[in-house]
Amino acid sequence: MGALVAGGWGLFAGVALLVGAAIGLLVQVPPRWIALVMAFGSGVLISAVSFELIAEAYERAGIVPVVWGAVGGAAVYSGANALLARRGARHRKRSGQQVSEAEAPGSGNAIALGALLDGVPESVVIGTSLLGGGHVGTATVAAVFISNLPEGLASAAGMRSAGRSRRYVFTLWGCIALISGGAALAGYALLGGASGTVMALITAVAGGAILAMIADTMIPEAYSKVHLLTGLVTVTGFLSAFALAHL
């Protein structure tokens, strides 16, 4: 039963990608508004990583697994992201800079893999947060949901500009949403017997990967459109998530 609950929460967070994609395809949202939501979502994610992932990992096993895990997660994410960028997925979160399939054959697949790279660590964390009879972290789910909305919106708008069909966009994000649910379920089902140190390491890996993703993709996208407002809106998102976690 717990695994199904975990999968349900992961799917819920992943569906935000599909909702955002629908808005991006059907409504002409000004790029500045997309960027503002991206900045707010960045702050929410940073708060969740700080207080629900890294802090929890430290309480479980101390500083050493946290440092190794976070650095390892960031390194793996950055390396994979660099590889995908060379294959046409550099601007996968941007609404107007994506390359078409004609310009870069295989870029559609690279964008799909990039979406998986961004979403799987978040979903695994949602699943593991339920282990031990715990409750899913409200701030974590809210952070993933809020950050997924502008990601789906901006990416779908960019895919539309690059000439990709609505069928392609909806199929892509629908599959990513399902995989997000599966990753959360797997995180719960496969890690139930893991030791505190292993859990801390995995949580820190996910936290490091998410922080690298924010720095590499979300904040640059926000800053490119709203510039000096990025910091203020990011801090607002951070404090909103912090307040939500402490209600």
ZILINCOR-V671217 format. One record per backbone hydrogen bond with DSSP energy under -0.5 kcal/mol. CO is the residue of the C=O (numbers start at 1). NH is the residue of the N-H. Records with the same first field share a line. If there is no record, write none. Layout:
CO=NH, NH
This chain:
1=5
2=6
3=7
4=8
5=9
6=10
7=11
8=12
9=13
10=14
11=15
12=16
13=16
14=17, 18
15=19
16=20
17=21
18=22
19=23
20=24
21=25
22=26
23=27
27=29
30=33, 34
31=35
32=36
33=37
34=38
35=39
36=40
37=41
38=42
39=43
40=44
41=45
42=46
43=47
44=48
45=49
46=50
47=51
48=52, 53
49=53, 54
50=55
53=57
54=58
55=59
56=60
57=61
58=62
62=66
63=67
64=68
65=69
66=70
67=71
68=72
69=73
70=74
71=75
72=76
73=77
74=78
75=79
76=80
77=81
78=82
79=83
80=84
81=85
82=86
83=87
84=87, 89
85=88, 90
89=92
91=94
100=104
104=107
106=110
107=111
108=112
109=113
110=114
111=115
112=116
113=117
114=118
115=119
116=120
118=122
119=123
120=124
121=125
122=126
123=127
124=128
125=129
127=130
128=131
130=133
131=134
137=141
138=142
139=143
140=144
141=145
142=146
143=147
144=148
145=149
146=150
147=151
148=152
149=153
150=154
151=155
152=156
153=157
154=158
155=159
156=160
157=161
158=162
159=164
160=163
165=169
166=170
167=171
168=172
169=173
170=174
171=175
172=176
173=177
174=178
175=179
176=180
177=181
178=182
179=183
180=184
181=185
182=186
183=187
184=188
185=189
186=190
187=191
191=194
195=199
196=200
197=201
198=202
199=203
200=204
201=205
202=206
203=207
204=208
205=209
206=210
207=211
208=212
209=213
210=214
211=215
212=216
213=217, 218
214=219
217=221
218=222
219=223
220=224
221=225
222=225, 226
223=227
226=229
227=230
228=232
229=233
230=234
231=235
232=236
233=237
234=238
235=239
236=240
237=241
238=242
239=243
240=244
241=245
242=246
243=246
244=247
